Amino acid sequence: MLNNNVNDGANGVTECPIPPGGTKKYKFLAEQYGTTWYHSHFSSQYANGMTGSILIRGPASLPYDVDLGVFPIQDYYYGAADDIQRSLIPGGAPPPSDNIMFNGTHVDENGNGKYYRVKLQAGKRHLLRLINPSVDNTFTVSLVDHDMTVVAADFVPVNAFTASSLYLALGQRYDVTIDASKTPGNYWFNVTFAASGACGLVRPAISKPAAIFQYANAPAALPTKAGTPPADTFCADNLNFVPIVKRNTNTNSFPFNSTNDIDVQLAVKLWEGQNRTYWDVHGHDMNITWDEPTLEYIAKGDLGFPDRYNVHRVDNKGQWAYWVIENITPVPHPMHLHGHDFLILGKSPPYENPFLPANPVRRFTPASDLSGLKWNNPTRRDVTMLPGKGWLVVAFRVDNPGAWLFHCHIAWHVSQGLSLQFVERVSEIPSTVRIDQIEPNCGAWTSYYAQSQCKQFDSGLKMLKRSTIS
């Protein structure tokens, strides 16, 4: 979305929501290639199924014979997303998911449904594009008796990296190759969860969510070998991937060298209000107004954003923006940035169980933690895990004017305010955005909303009267 913020699709930030019966065409130049997905950003709506996969073809760092296409693996809830979200407002943890879907199919607790089958050709190397478009769950995937070789993490091609299992944070994607070199037959493709339950759960009735990888000439039978459960990652993603296109930074430009410098420090907290539970980042939960998106403020020349929009200005053109995120709660969060890949300079080690009171919050301390950050071509992607009771340090190049969301990708947490927005190179945004690209849809939305019985109740809590734009 370089110089194309208006097509980012984040309501309340880059546009107004599309009303029922309305249309909007999103247009962008495919400058990156690989695997991704699209979804609604309207409250927790994508949990109701408003999501899909995107595949942009390009070269790979390892040759392959067969492209198996996209393979989304996601949690599934029997209840409607807005009903679940409303139940969380007074407090309490979200419910476990009712099942896990493999490319849209599953087997339920009564044995109904079917296992999704991926066909492998014996002796061939296959490219498979894994996506986790879940609502709440992150998990580890493994294919019995087979390794997976990662060639891309999110939209970033990496040097080929082979593993027996892969942890997929919510929103993450991996392009992997699989060699069909084993005895032809049927093999379980398993999903497992962290034992602590800190980063997602499925109901106990669904004991082993799985799909089946079947060699082409083998009969369509159930696999007989369960496989060995992979090691528990404790909700931490792998930082050992080496991007093919290098990006380096250094300690000389890192601004956080004393505990008094808080300009780049973002603390994630959980608050129990009188009528709701909400998350805040750096002192604010994000609470946008649907019909007054941030880009509209900018197009009008008004930079007096409400505090509840949780705006952070980033204007150092071409430089690196560094952010230290500290999580004082035990819940890990998959953090996602729009408009950029970010360097993952480092994070605190995960706790096996962050909920134990004996495990204290780990704060970022330059004196002890700065030397452990990685400056030369670290793992780069657009989603990574913020450890429970821990810290994360990321950096992105200030090279894309716009208002870009940085948020937890757990749908319930976004809805409860765990977001902020980087308004980047604000003086250059009007040259990439015209008010006539925003206004028609906003006008249609305002007309619809005035008559609607469904009012905003979560991270956009109240509707303000729309101002007139000349």
Secondary structure, 3 states (H helix, E strand, C coil): CCCCHHHCCCECCCECCCCCCCCCCCCCCCCCCEEEEEECCCCCHHHHCCEEEEEECCCCCCCCCEEEEEEEEEEECCCCHHHHHHHHCCCCCCCCECEEEECCECECCCCCECCCEEEECCCCEEEEEEECCCCCCCEEEEECCECEEEEEECCEEEEEEEECEEEECCCCEEEEEEECCCCCCEEEEEEECCCCCCCCCECCCCCCCEEEEEECCCCCCCCCCCCCCCCCCCCCCCCCCCECCCCECCHHHCCCCCCCCCCCEEEEEEEECCCCEEEEECCECCCCCCCCCHHHHHHCCCCCCCHHHCEEEECCCCCEEEEEEEECCCCCEEEEECCCCEEEEEECCCCCCCCCCCCCCCCCCHHHHHHHCCCECCCEECEEEECCCCEEEEEEECCCCEEEEEEECCHHHHHCCCEEEEEECHHHHHHCCCHHHCHHHHHHHHHHHHHCCCCCCCCCCCCCCCCCCC
